[in-house]
Amino acid sequence: MKHIVYMSAPVRPIEGETIESNLARGRRWYHWLQINVPNRIFLAPWILSCEAFDDDSPEQRAAGIERQL
């Protein structure tokens, strides 16, 4: 039986980072985990949510945060 693991990572930029660079880092970690830890199923739905919705819209941001909790 495989265990499901929720993968989290910071998205909001800190000191010289961007949302895009943080999402790219999250995708790289997701890829690395999928290859190197085959006995787990990793979920990172926040990556797709961040790419599909407008973070500058207060309504869409609030709805996205609520969906991830």
N, C-alpha and C positions, 0 to 999 in steps of 0.2 A: 504494500500500500504506500502510495506517495503522499507526503504531507504538503499542504498548501501554505505558502509563506507570502505574506503581504510585504512588498518592498516599498519603503518610503525613502525620500530624499528631499533636501531643501530645494525649493523652486525660486522663492523670492531672492532677488539679487542682493549680494553683500559685497561691498568693497571691490569694485571693478568687474564683478560678474554680471551676467545678463540672464534673463529668464531662459533665453535660447541656449546659452552655454550650460546652464544647470540642467535643462531638459536633455541636452546632448549627453551630459555626464550620466544622467539617469538611464538613458538608453544603452550607453556603453556598459554600465554596471549590470543592467538587465541581461544583456547579451552575454557577458562574462559569466554571470550566475547560471544561465540556462546551459551553457557549455560545460562549466566546471563543477556543477552540483546537480547531476542528472537525476538524483533520487528525490528531488523536490520540485514542486510546481510553483513558480513565482508569478505573482500578480502585481501589476503596477498600473492600475486603471487611471491614476492621476496623470500619467504621461499623455494619454489620448485626450482626456478632459482638458488639460492645459492647451493642447494643440487645437482642439475643436471649438473652444469657447473663448470669448473676449474677456481677458482679465481686467481691462480698463472699464468694463461695464460693471457698476456695483451690483446690479441685479444678477448678472450671469456669474460673477465671482462668488456672491453669497450662495447661489444655488449650487455651484460647483463644490464649494466647501461642504455644504450640507450633504451632497451626494456621497462624499468620500468618508463621512463619519460613520 
